[in-house]
Each structure stands twice: as C-alpha cells, then as structure tokens.
Amino acid sequence: GGAFLLLAGLIATLLCARWYASLDPRLPVPKRVSERAGAEAWLQARKRSMAAVLVAASVLFAALLVATFTRPWPFPRAEPTLRAGADREVTGTGPPLPSGADVSFKENWPRFRGSSGMGIVEAGDWPRSWDAAAGRNILWKTPIPASGKSSPVIWGNRIFLTGGDEKTREVFCYERASGRLLWRRGVAPAAQASAGTDEEDQLEVFDETGYAAPTPVTDGRRVYAFFATADVAALSFEGEVVWSRNLGKPENMYGIATSPVVHEGRLVIQFDRGYSAEGGLSALLALDVNTGEEVWRAEREVPVSWSTAVLVRTEGGPELVTCANPWVIAYDPELGTELWRAEVLAGDVAASPVFANGVVFATNQSAQVAAIRAGGIGDVTTTHVAWTAEEGMSDASSPICDGRLFLQANSSGQVTCYGAEDGALVWEHQFDCSFWASPTLVGKLVYLPGENGTTYVFPLSDTFELLGTANVGEPVYATPAFADSRIYIRAENHLFCVGKR
C-alpha cells in the first residue's frame, strides 16, 4: 500500500510542476531587488532554483519507491501458526527443491538421481540406442581403476566417481569432454582407523554394495564422498582433501549405500545403523561443508537402512524426506526437527522416496507402496496416507513419478506402473534381467538400465511399449547421469559417454 501511495505522490508532484510551469507565473520580486537593475535576471534565477527543488523532490520520491519494491520488508512477515494435528498446505505441483537452490544445480548433475534426487530430466535430443561393441553412439569409453557401485556426478567439465576395497577409498575426477582421468585421490587414513585392527571389528560388505556404493555430491566448489566404512571427506576440484572424518562403526550388514545431500552449506547424511530400532544408533546428521563439523543431529528410532533422503518444497517450507523401517519421516532441513511421520514400511529399506503433486511416494519389497500427502504434523499414518498397493515393490531401485503415473522396478525384473492419484495398477511387465540401478524419466520416456548392461527405453504411459534397447556390454549397477544431451554410464569396468554422433 505504501508503495502505491509513493507512486501516486510522485505522479501528482510532476503533474503539478508541469501545470505550474505552463502558467508562467510572475514571482513577486523583493523591493530590494526591484529597486536595482537586474530584476529580470533575479526572476530567471529564482525559477531555476524552484525547478531544481522540484527535480530533487522527484528523485527522492523515485528512490523511496525503488527501495520499497526492492528491499525486504523490515518487519518479519507473519507465519501461519502450526497446531498439533493441523495440516500445512502443500504447493500443488511445486518443483522439488534443488540442493543449494541455485540454477547451476539444474544445469549439472550434482547428486544421486540429478538435481532433484528423483531422476527427472527435461526432454531433449537424447540418444535412444547405443552399442558399445559396434561403437554406435559411444563418444568415449574410459577405464575405472577401482570397483564401486556409486553413480557419476557432474559439474562443469568434471565427472566424479568413487571406488574402493577393504584397504583403500578413492575419489576419481574425469574430464567430461574426453573421459581423461584428471586425478585420483585416496581418503584412506580415516577409513583405516575406523575399520579396526581386531578381526571381529573388520567390516564385511556384500558384493551388491561394496565399499563405494554411496554416490558423491558436489556443490560446485567441492565434492563430498561417503564410503561403506562411514568415512566422509570433502575434496577440492583439484583433488586436495579439505577435510575428512569418520562417523563411527557402521553396524550395517550390507555396507553403507545411502548417498549424502547438500543443502544451504550443509552436508546431510542419513546414517541409519543397527539391527533394531532399540539400539539407538541411527541419526540424521548435518555437517558444515567447510569444516566437517556437526551442525545438528536428529536421533532416529529406526534400524539400518540404505535409502537416500530427498528434499521437497511445500508451502510450509522445505522438507527432508527419509525412509527406513517402519517410518517415512520428514524433517526441517535447517534445524533437523521432525515435522511428520507415517508408519508404512517394513524390512530392509533401500529405495529412495519421490515427490509429486504434494504427495510423497515410498516403496519397499517387504512392505507396500504408499502415497502420503506431505505437510502434516506428527504421526499422519491414519490421516495422510492416500493409498497403498502391494504389487511389484522395489527392493533396491528407486521409483519415478510424473504426477500422473508412478513406476518402480525390482531385482527380479518386474516393473509396475500405478496411477499416482488412486493407486490403481495400470500395467506390469516382466523383463528377463535384474534391476539394481534406478529408472530416469527423460521427458516422457523411461530409461531403465539392467544388470545385464542393457538399457530399456519405453514411455511412461497407460500401456507398456518397448521403444528400444541399448547395451554397453558390461553389468550396470549405478544410475546414469544425464547432461547436455549425453548420458554418462558407470558400468562394471568402464565409464561410458553416450551421445548422438
């Protein structure tokens, strides 16, 4: 309201000044001046002085107007009061919150499953077929010097991967244009200390996860890596270790697979441990990206999990959504305080949640698929679960959702598609391969990599129709990265860059 009053005042002042000038008023000349020669000169000088005053006043009004529109209101805006049991409204189709809320995160592939963490890519000139044996649409291929299941992340002209074994943990940096290995850096010292020297303290991991399953994350300044030994490290883009620390004994039968998330200068890690919730070992941690020091910790009443948290945007603010047996829990990413929870999961939880149209979708093979309306307060199990289903749940691969359809795959090769609004089974298809990597929705097409090295391309629609297949000739466990009309695939032994020639 004040801004419009200032604008009206400015316009009125200018109009009055113009009207006054059109009258050509004769200013009263002081007697001391009229008695001397030069009265006309005095009048002209007086008019110029008044004009200068009017101009200065106009500039002042304009400055106040600009300040009103561009500066934040000096008093805090009233926020809605949240009452126990009250709902917080959710923005309808509000986009997921990119880590750091910077446009650069959308132009790159900074974390597991892209900027949103949910495997969504805009339509473009993406290749639909490739063949490594024939060299078709393979722009380059480069060896990976150590084993790992982590997915590639991209920033600018750099691609980052991790690898390791029982003795070493490493980060690799490749040149994006050529695939040339720029540097490899070990972050083993803290890992050696955490592994212990007694035989009973030695960490054992399954082949399905290994020592480098968590996907690294980057904020454009550093890359942050997490390993099965609970070692976490920050490295510069030149490969120097900025800081490293160990979070404690993993207490994880398969090995750590959750990937870290960067948000507003904090590295957030879902560090779930132990074989029962009563152990009290699990926590959600936020570390300062500059020092590695703990900013906040939220204790979690859950056993070990392998799921990665996702950030979503609601009208009530950003929410960090996590999955573990038996809860889907949302937190305030700034403070680590719990917002809401729903008891819908069971068993070994590895798939990450997704978010669309104000609804969180969570799945796990030992439980069910559940659609939960976000924005609640407290335990929302009986009030916010829109629907559940029990066909084709995922065990490792994370799902995708475009707001209309929800799709998931599992290690037995089964793919199911549900209606996102009502949970009705739309179709299901059985593939002759296992799926460990997660699907990516590219425009309206699904790219689903199989363990056999074949990527299956089909539309996310009401009926299943296989449009094409593509193969790199090696097993694939990691989820590909998509950027600049190229697809970057980590296979068992090589990193591939796929693009139209």
Secondary structure as GFF3:
##gff-version 3
##sequence-region A 1 501
A	DSSP	alpha_helix	2	22	.	.	.	ID=ss1
A	DSSP	alpha_helix	31	34	.	.	.	ID=ss2
A	DSSP	alpha_helix	39	70	.	.	.	ID=ss3
A	DSSP	three_ten_helix	99	101	.	.	.	ID=ss4
A	DSSP	alpha_helix	103	107	.	.	.	ID=ss5
A	DSSP	beta_strand	120	121	.	.	.	ID=ss6
A	DSSP	beta_strand	138	143	.	.	.	ID=ss7
A	DSSP	beta_strand	153	155	.	.	.	ID=ss8
A	DSSP	beta_strand	158	164	.	.	.	ID=ss9
A	DSSP	beta_strand	169	175	.	.	.	ID=ss10
A	DSSP	beta_strand	181	186	.	.	.	ID=ss11
A	DSSP	alpha_helix	188	195	.	.	.	ID=ss12
A	DSSP	three_ten_helix	199	201	.	.	.	ID=ss13
A	DSSP	beta_strand	217	218	.	.	.	ID=ss14
A	DSSP	beta_strand	222	226	.	.	.	ID=ss15
A	DSSP	beta_strand	231	236	.	.	.	ID=ss16
A	DSSP	beta_strand	241	246	.	.	.	ID=ss17
A	DSSP	beta_strand	261	263	.	.	.	ID=ss18
A	DSSP	beta_strand	266	271	.	.	.	ID=ss19
A	DSSP	three_ten_helix	277	279	.	.	.	ID=ss20
A	DSSP	beta_strand	283	288	.	.	.	ID=ss21
A	DSSP	beta_strand	294	299	.	.	.	ID=ss22
A	DSSP	beta_strand	310	314	.	.	.	ID=ss23
A	DSSP	beta_strand	317	324	.	.	.	ID=ss24
A	DSSP	beta_strand	327	331	.	.	.	ID=ss25
A	DSSP	beta_strand	338	343	.	.	.	ID=ss26
A	DSSP	beta_strand	354	356	.	.	.	ID=ss27
A	DSSP	beta_strand	359	363	.	.	.	ID=ss28
A	DSSP	beta_strand	369	373	.	.	.	ID=ss29
A	DSSP	beta_strand	378	379	.	.	.	ID=ss30
A	DSSP	beta_strand	385	389	.	.	.	ID=ss31
A	DSSP	beta_strand	400	401	.	.	.	ID=ss32
A	DSSP	beta_strand	405	409	.	.	.	ID=ss33
A	DSSP	beta_strand	414	419	.	.	.	ID=ss34
A	DSSP	beta_strand	425	430	.	.	.	ID=ss35
A	DSSP	beta_strand	440	442	.	.	.	ID=ss36
A	DSSP	beta_strand	445	449	.	.	.	ID=ss37
A	DSSP	beta_strand	454	459	.	.	.	ID=ss38
A	DSSP	beta_strand	468	471	.	.	.	ID=ss39
A	DSSP	beta_strand	481	483	.	.	.	ID=ss40
A	DSSP	beta_strand	486	490	.	.	.	ID=ss41
A	DSSP	beta_strand	494	498	.	.	.	ID=ss42
###
